[in-house]
Amino acid sequence: MSIALRLDLKQSQQLVMTPQLQQAIKLLQMTNIEVASYVDQELAENPFLDGGDSDDAAEPPVEVSLGEREVPPLETQLENGWQEPSEPPASDWLVHVGGGQRAAFDDDLPDVQERLTGDRTLHDHLLEQLHVSVSDPIARVVGLHLIEAIDEAGYLRAGVDELAERLDVPLATVAEVLGVVQGFDPTGVGARDLAECLALQLRELDRLDPAMARLLQHLDRLAKADRRSLLRLCGVDEEDLSLMVQEIRALDPRPGLAFAPAPESGAVPDLWVVPNQGGWRIELNNATLPRVLVNVDYYTQLQGPGMDPSIKAYFTDRFQSANWLVKSLDQRARTILKVAEFIVEQQTEFLRRGPSALKPLVLRQVAEATGLHESTVSRATAGKLVATPQGVMPFKYFFSNAVGGGGDDGAEAHAAEAIRRHIKALVERETQDTVLSDDQIVRRLKDQGMVLARRTVAKYRENLGISSSVERRRAFAMAT
């Protein structure tokens, strides 16, 4: 057997993603806020990009309208997937996917006064009490680590054994400091589970008697409304048990949330779907998208004779990059609107009647109808929020597998989310005398044209966090 060198020629196919194609794909899967931040960075780095000013000539927003019967196509039909443009845009070409000035994203930290007057966190509140209550240096270090391990709800999420081993201190020291922390405000902070949290609050109220302590040991039975076994375990009568349950319900199971930051005013949608003369109009959220202009005049001025070749190559690369960004932004807008157009056309009943009218829809259907690849549809809907008459919701909310139907009885398939809504509505209308079993829910749904197996109903009921009919009857009985 001889060993020799040999030169072979092979043919193979492979997908090569140009930087421009990678940029287009990256922009497509961004939300409007992320796009604005990305463009803001590009404006700072590329001398041939300009942000549109508010006094520029305003163009109509990119939008599409859906009529009652006829759906006009978008002005520009895109090919399958992402295609590279054959030529850069014209010198005065402006992408107007937003209606105002470019959004400002300031990274400056707040001034000293603002930081001092800001809302205190739970950890800040606990640290203040630690410095006042504990003077021993070792105990303070243990206290700092304990407070660091407390989550925003006020629960200790680290074991005392683990902390003692990590800090190389006796377990008794950690337990002693934990006892001090558990005496801090808000009452119940530093607990390791729900029972301990409630016990700390009851102890401060001087209501932690033996019967109440046994009730806390069997919170699982309380959740199931197992009144008979609770009476036996706690050794009390019906009236006492009812009073004990009322006391527990008056406690705070998450004491730390009182120091949680206030929630944001609301989610910022990427698209709007609004009624329009009997149909629907879809438009990108103008307020969250930038206006970008390629400054061709500046590029032309720099193309003088005698320029260093390396500098000229840099300017050319930046100018092409600016053109590509503008083109990619327009292509992103049109692709998202194209996908949204088909989804809205399919979900018009949802827009009018709500979640119970949601139709089954999968990515493959959208891809086939729009001529796009499934991965493109997935990127166009990823992370995007849509404002509709039914509220602001993720694009992915409109995608749901078909459940039921397809059998010999000619029953129509329904979206899984719509079925869950129907089940929830049936349970919410229950009274103590009309609690529905899973079999009864199956029959009620069948009367509404939804043919489902009992195990499917049970699965959706559990997904909604709805207990069984037996437990719901016990809950009604305990409440009365």
N, C-alpha and C positions, 0 to 999 in steps of 0.2 A: 504494500500500500504506500503510494507516494503522496507527499504533501507539497502542494504548489499553490501559488497565488493565481486568482482568476478574476476577471472583470466581467460582471453580468449587468445587463440592462433590463429593467422591469418597468411595467406600466401599472400605475395604481391611481385610485381616485381618493381624494381627501378634501374636506371642507376647510377653506382658508377664510378666516374672519378678519377682514381689514379693520384698522382702527376706527374708520368711519362707521362700519357696520356694528362694531362693538358699542360705539357711542349711541347709535340709534336704538339698539336693544336696551342699553342701560337707561336711556331717557324714557323709553316706553313703560318700563316697570316702575318708574318713580311716581310718587304722588305730586300734585301741583306744588305743594310746599317744598318738597325735595327738589323739584325742577327749578323753582325760583332760587333756592340756595345754590344749586349747581351753576345756574346762569350768572348769579352774582359773583361767584368765584371766577368764572370765565371772563366776565367783564373787567375784573381787576387784573387779569393776566394777559388778555389779548388786546393790543392797541387798536385793532381794527373792528372792535365791537363797541356799539353805543347802545345805551338803554334809552328807550323811547321816553320823551317828556310828556307831561300832561297836556301841554299846549300844542302837541303835534296834531296833524289832521287825523281825526278819529275815523277808523274803519269799523264796519259792523262786526260784531263778535262772530266767531266761528260757531255755527249752530245748524241744526237740522230740525225740520218740523214734520210731524206725523199727522196726517189728516185722518178722517174717519174711514175712508175707503181706499184712498190712494196714498202710497208712501213714496214721495219723491226721492230719488237717489242723491247721494252726496255729489258735489260738483266734481270732485276728483276721485275716481275709482282707483284704488290701489291694487297692485298685483299681489300674488300670493306671497305672504311673508314680507320681509323687508328687501327692497330693491335699491341699489345705489343709483342716484340720479345721473343722467348722462352729462349734465352740464351744471355749473354753479348758477345761483339765482342772479337776476339782473342787479345792476348797481343800486337802484333805489328800492330793492325788494324788501318788504317789511312784513314780518310775521306778527300779526296782531291776535294773539290768543288771550289777551287780557285787556281790560278796559281802562286801566289807569297807569299810574307811575309804577316803575319797578319796585317790588316790595323791598323794604329795607330790613336787613338782618344785622343788627349791631351786636358785636361780641363784647362790648365794653361791660365791665363789672359795675354794679351799682355803687354809688358813692358811700362814704362812711356813714352818713346820717341815715341813708336808706337801709344799710345793713343792720344798724343798731336798732332801728324801729321796726324791723321786719318781724313776721310772726315767728314765735319760738316753736321749735320742734319738741316732740316728746323727750328725746334724748337731752336737749338743752334743759328742759324742766327738771328731769331727774338728776342731771349733773349738779345743778344748783343746790338741790336738796342733799346730795351726797357730800358736797363740800361743807355744808353746815352741820350735818349729822355725824360725820366720820372724820376723826382727826388722825388716827393711826395710819402711817404711810402704807403699810402692807394691806390693811383693810381697804384703803382708798384705791389701791391698784386693783384689788379683787372687785371692788364696786364698779370701777371703770369698765372692766371686762364684762361684768354681768350686764351693765346698762347697754354696752355695745351689742350684746347678744339678744336684746329685747326688740321684737319686731314692732311695726307701727300700730298693731292692735293691742300691744302691751304684754305679749306673752314672751317668756324666756324660751329661746330656741336653741339652747345649748345645755348639755347635762352638767350637773355640778361635779360629777366625777371627772369629766373631761376637762373642765376648767381647773380643777385642783391639780390634775396631772400636768396640764400645760404650764401652769404658773408655779408648780413645785411648792405648793403650800398644803397644809393639812386639809382634809375634806371638811373637818369641823369648822375651820375658818371660813371656807366658802359658804357653808350652810348658814353660819352666823350672819355673814354680811348679806346673804340673800334675804334673811329674815328682816334685816334693816331696810333693804330696798323694797320689800313687799309692804312695808309700812308707809311708803311714800305716797304722795298724791299723783295720779288718781288712784283711788282705792281699787285693788285688784291687779295692779301692775306687777309684773315679775312672776305671775303664776305660770305653772308649767302645763296646765290643762284647764279645761272649762270648769271642772268641779272645784279645783283649787281657787280659781278666780272668783267664783261665786261664794266660796267659803270665806275668803278674805273680806268680801263686802258684807256678808252676814255677820261675821265676827265683829266688825266695827259697829254694826247695828245692834249688837248683843242679841242676835237671833239664831246663833249657831248652837242649838240644843241637840241632844242625841238623836231625836226623831228627824230633824232637818239634816244632820250629818248623814244619816242612813239614806235619806232621799237623794242627797248629792252623790252617794255611792252607786245609785241606780238611775242615773239620768237617761240611760238607754230605755228603760221601762217607761220613764216619764214621756220620752219622745214617742213611744208607741201607744201612749194613753192607756197603759195596762194598770188601771185603777185598782183592780182586785188584788194583785200581787203587792202593789205599793201600800195598800192598807195593812196587809199582813206584815210586810217587812218593816214598816215604820211604827207599827203598833199604835195607830191613831184611828179616829173615826172619820166619817165622810166630811164633816164640817171642818175638822182640823186639817185634813189633807187639802181641801179646797183653798183654805187660807194659806197653807204652805206653798202651794203652786202659785198663787197670786203674788206672794212675796218674791219668789224666784223670778217670775216674769217681769217684775219691776226692777230687777238688777240689770247692770250693763255687762253683757258678755264680752265686749271689746272696749275696755276703758281707754286704751291708748288712742283710739280714733278721734277723741275730742281734740287732739293736737295735730291731726292730719291736715295737710294743706287743703284749702278750699278747692273744689273741683273746677275745671275750666268751664267757661261759659257755654261751651258747646263744641261739637265736632265741626271741622271746616270741610264742607263738601268739595269734591273735585268737579262734579257736574250738577246741573240743575235739570229737573224734569218738571215742567209746568204746563198746566192746561192752556190750550191755544185754539180757540174757535172750534170747539168740538173735538179736537185732537190733542196732540202733545208736542211741545217744543223742547228740544234737548240742546243745551249749550254748556260749554265749559265755564267754570267759575272765573269770571273776568278778574275778580279782585285778587286772586292768588297766583296769577300767571304774569310773567314779564313780557315787555315788548322789546324786541332785539333788532338792531339795524346794523348792517355791514357798511362801514365807512369806506367806500370805494375811493372817494376824493383824496383821503389821507394816504391811502395805499399808492395812488397814482403819483402824488407829490414826492413820495420817497423813491420812486423808480428813476432816479436821475443817472446820468452817465458817470462812469468811474467809481461806482459803488463796489465795495469789497464783495467778492462772490459769496463768502460765507454769511455776510450780513444780508445780502440779497436773498439767499436761500432761506434764511430764518424768516424774513418778512413774507416771502411767498408761502412758506409753511403755515405761518400764523393767519394769513389771508384765506388760504384754503380751509383752515380749521374753522374760521369764522363763518365762511359760507356753508360748511357742513353742519355746523351747529344750528344755523337758521333753518336750513332745509330739514334737519332732523326734528326740530321743534314742530314745524308745520306737519310733517309726516306723522308725528306722534299724535297731534291733535286730531287729524283726520281719521287715523286708525281707531282711536278711542271712540270718536263719534260714530264711526261705522259700526263698531261692535255694540255701542249703546243703542243705536237705532234699531237693530234687530231685537235686542233684549226687550226694549220698551214695547215694540210691536207685539212681542209674544206675551208680555205681562200687563197689557192694558187693563184687564179685569182686576188685577192686584192694585193698580193705581186707583181704580174707582172704588173697590169694595174692601181692600185690605188683605192681610196675610192669608185668610181662609180661601182666597181665590188665586193663590199662587200656583202657577202651572209648572209641571216638571220641565227641566231644562238642563242640558249638559253642554260641556265645552264643544263636543263634537258637532252638535247641531248648529252652534254659532259659527264654527269654522266652515262647515259645509255651506251655510247660507251666505256668508260674507266672502268666501273664497280665500280666507286666511288660514294659516296653519294653526293647529290647536295650541302650540306653544306661544304663538303671537297673541291669540285670544287670552290665554292665561296671563301673559305679561300685561296686556292692556287693561285687565280687570284687577290685577294684584294690588291690594292696599288702597284702592280707590273708594271714595265715599260718594254716594249719590243722594241728593236731596229730592225727595218726592212728596206728594201730598200725604203719604203715609208715614213720613218721617225721614231722617237721615240714616242710611244703612249702608253696609259694605256692598260692593258690586257682587261679591260672592254669595250674598244672601239670595240672589235671584236664581242661583244654580241649585237644583235639587233633583235627586233621582226619582223616577216614577215608582209609585207604590200602588198596589192593587190594580185591577183592570186587566185587560188582555186575555180574559178567560172566555169560556163559551157563553157566559151570560151577557156578554157585550158591555160589561161595566167599564167606565172610563178610568184611566190612570190619573192619580193625583200626586202632587208634590208632597214629599215627606213633611216639610214644614207646615203645609196647609193642614195635613192630618193632625199634626201635633196641636195646632191651634184649635181645631175642632174638639179634640179630646180635652184640652184645657178648658174650653168654654163649657163643655158638658159638666165637668167636675165643679167648675165655679158656680154653676146654677143649682148644685145639690143642696138639699136640706137634710135634717136629721132623719126624716122619713123617706127620702128619695135618693139615698146613696146608691150609686150604680156599680155593679160588678163589671169585670172585664167583658163577660159575655153580653151583658146588657149594653155596654158601650159599643161592642161589635154590631149589635142589632140597630142601635141608633145611627151609627155611621152608615150602615147598609141602606137605611131609609133615605139617607142623603146622597146615595150613589157611590159610596166608598166601601168596596168589598175587601175586607181584611181578615186575616187569621187572628185568633185570640192571642197567640204569642206575640204577634206584631204589635197589637194594641198594648199588651203588657210591657213590651220593650219601650215603646214611645212614652207610656205613662211613667216608667221609671226614669227615662231620660229627662222628663220634665220635673222630676223630684216629687211626684205625686205618690203618696203611700197607697197601700192596698185598700180595698173597700172595707175590710175588717178594721184596719187601723183608723180609717176615716170615720167609721161609725163610733169607735171608742173616743176619738177626738171630739166629736159632736156631743157625746154623752158627758165627757169631762167638762166641756165648755158650759153645759147647762146645769 
